[in-house]
Amino acid sequence: MSEINPFISKPLSDTDKKLFQSCEGKRIASVMRDGKKVWIKRQGIEKRPWGKRLHGSLSFLLPAAFMKSSPLRDALAMNGQEIRKIEKFRKAGIAVPEILAVDGPALMISDVGQTVQKRLDFLKKNDGEAYEKLLIQCGEALGKVHHAGLVHGRPHPRDMFMAGNELGFFDFEEEPEAVMPIPTAQARDAWLLFFQVSAQSLEKNKTDHVAFEAWKKQVSPETLKQLEKIVRFFSIFITPLKLARFIYLGGDGKRMLSATEFLSSNLKNRHPL
């Protein structure tokens, strides 16, 4: 870890030791440090959902790279992954929380203020135009990440924050690029983000289209090609999901249907799938 960030190899101060101890047993907690709110995130506190464990154990059997699970690491390795990805984003000029201290599987980071999702929730009720613009900015921000050759892993507006006029990223809990080529992992990023952009947009076929173009113009042709493969595969679920709406379709199903329909249509406009 010291090769990634020399600061974290330093011994903990007595104050930081007490802060880590004060929230032991909690996955995420906010504490005050030198008069400022900071966050302590501890890996290994919560059990992984059974679906994620099953996905990880069967991942080697899956034929397509985009289907594979991110590595299921122990608590120390997960903390190392978070630190490693924060530092990669920081070095690329993308806003991330500041790493303040590390204690085994626990990480202390600076507070980054309001998440993009909370900002969206406010704007949805108070400023529809700004709401749509912020959704577009999510696509643009992910495009910058991919243009830098990086992967978030699970991009969602709740894992982004307002950093002045830019958007920053945090919560790097998945590393799909460890098990698949970077263009594939970036395509997976885009597919997951448009679950949110397409479903949350109030101006269908406008906001999501502009957001997609803002992302697309920054990525490699190979990333776009890999997204086509993902969308082609999941397009077989469009009709069953539409039929399921007449009975019951949960939030995840609705978001998947919205994103897959939108991406399928836009990619077909580029050339036939």
Summary of the structure (lengths in Angstrom):
residues: 273
radius of gyration: 19.5
end to end distance: 43.4
largest distance: 61.9
contacts: 837
relative contact order: 0.10
helix: 57%
strand: 12%
